[in-house]
Amino acid sequence: MKFFAAAAALCTLVAAAPLAPWEVMAPPPDGTQFYQLQTKSATAAVSGQWVALKTGSTTYSLAAQQAAATKFFVNKYAPTSTFAVHNADDTRQLALQGPNGVLLSLVDATNPTTDSIPKGTLMEWATFTMDNNVLFVKDGSTLANRTFVAVKGSGSDYGIALYDGKYSVNERAYLPPNDSQGASTTASTITPVTINIVKA
């Protein structure tokens, strides 16, 4: 497993790029278990929503109807007990990407490698966990308060991102203040969510 490391405030965010430790199988064989991802939140507007990929987009967003939800399958990387989460076939993976460690958007990446990470961007994949049917990340970060969040877009649209949790985020839309202590800031309105894994 290769690693790409980037400093993020007081922690190190490690992005993994496994060299396909599983057998190539695009598309997956008959009988493969598929999953969909559904949000849970104390904020009604983003609770019970489904993770979906709009046509022509590479960034996942929330959809109200399960029929719009993307179907995923997983491959486990035994040395780290983490999962690659694939969309449609094993060339496409869920990844987390952003210009810094504050908000890493959930994106669709095709054959990601450390060489294909856009300049000035942090990116990681195959670092997901599925404990108790909840999606999360195990990437070596020491930040204890990270959480997935719904990120308010235009109109009623929401994206999904991993927030570094450097500020205490309540269950309402939240805009962290700017400060000179190296604490995280973001210009996006975010709402914490849990992402549940549902068998499709």
N, C-alpha and C positions, 0 to 999 in steps of 0.2 A: 504494500500500500504506500503510495506517495502522499506527501503532505505539503500543503501550501499554508504558510502561517502568516498572519498579519496582526500587528499590535492594535488593540482596541482599548483605549483608556487604560485601566489598571489590570486588564486581563489579556490573555492570548486567545484569539479565535483561530481554531485550526480547521481548515477545509480539507476534506478527504477526497482522493481521486483513486478509488480502487481500479486496478487494471482487470476488470471483468473477472472476478474470482469465481463466477458462476459460468456454467456452460451457456454459450450463445444460443438463444432460442427464439429469435424474433420471427413471427409472432409467437406468443406463449402456447404451449401444447394444450390440447383438450384437457379439461379437468382442472385447469389452473384456477385457484381461488381469487376472485376479484373483490375489491373493496371500494367504497365511496367514503368521502370525508364530510362530516356534518359538524357545524359549530354549536356550542352551548355557551350561553352568556346570560348574565343578569339583565342585560340590555336587550329588550325585545326586538329591536330593529336588526340585530345581528345574531340572534339565537335561532336555532333550527334551520339555518341556511346551509347550502351545499356548496362545496368547493368545485368550481367549474372553470373551463378554459374556453373563452369565446373564440369563435372562428377568426383566424388571422392574428390572434394575440399570443404572446409568449408569457404573459403574467396572469396568474390565477386570480379569480374574483369569486364573489358569492352570488349564488342563484337561489331563488325562493323554491323552485321545483326540483324534486329529486331526479326527474327525467333529464334535467340539464346537467346533472352532476357527472364529472369525469369518473371513469372506472380505472382503478389502479390494481397492479399486482406487485408483490414484493420479492426481493432476493435478500437473504441474510448473509452478512459478512461475518463469519464466525469469530475471527480474532478480536473484533471490537464489539460483537453482539449488537451491531447496528444493521439497518436495512437500507437498501436502495429501493425507492418507490417509483415504479415504472408506469408510464401512461402508454397504453396500446401495445408497445413492444419494448424489448430490452435496450433499444437504442435511445429511448427518451426517459428522462428521470425528473422527479421533483428535485429542485435545487433552491437554495436560498442565496439571494444576490442583492448587493447594494453598494453604494459608494463608501460606506463606513459601517461600523458595527452597531449603529443605533437601530435602524430598521433594515432587515434583510427580507426583501420581497420573495414570495413563493413563486417560482418561475418554472417553465417547461424548458429543460435543457437537452439538446440532442448530442449524444456521445461526448459528455463533458470530460475535459482533461485539464490539468493545470496549465497547459500551453494555450488553452482556448478561453481563459478567463479574460474578459475585457480589461484593458489598462485602467488603473485607478478604481477597480471594483473588487470587493471581497465576494467570494463565491464558495459554497460548499454543497456537497451532495453525498448520498450514501451514509449519512450520519443520523438517520432517523431511528427512533425507538417506538415501540408499540405496546408499552406496558399498560395493562388493564384496559385495552382497546382505546387508548388515547395516544395520539401522535405527538411526539416531542423530539428533541435533538440531544444527542450525546456526542460532543465534538471537542471535548477537552477544556471548554470554557469554565472559568471559576466564578462567573457571575451567577448568583443564587436566585435572582428574581426575574429571570427572563421569562417571557410569556409570548404566545401567539396573540396577535391583535388583528382586528378588522380596521383597515385604513380607509377613512372616508375619501371617496373620489368625487366626481361631479354628479350632481343630482342625487339619486338614491344608490349609486354604485359604491361597492366596497371591495378593496383588495385585501389580501392576506399577507402578513409579514411576521417575522420573529423580532420582537422588541427586546432590547438589551436589559431593560428593567432597572436602569440606574436610578430612576425616581420611582417612588411608590405610586402605582397607577390604580386609581379606584375604578369602580364599575361603570363610570360615566365617561363620555368622550373627554379626552384629556390632551392638553397641549403643554408639554414640559417647558419650563422657563429656561432662558439662556443663563448660564452662570460661568464665572471665571475659574471654577474649581476643577474643570475638566469633566464635569458631569454631562451626561448625554442631552442633546437637544434634537428636536425634530420639528419641522414645520407642518407636519401632518396631524390631523385629529385622529386619535386611535382609541379603540375600545378593546379591552382584554377579552379573549375567547379561549375556550378549550376546543380542540379539534378531536372529535370522536371518530373512531374507525368502525364503519358499518359494512357487514358483508353484503355484497351486491347480489 
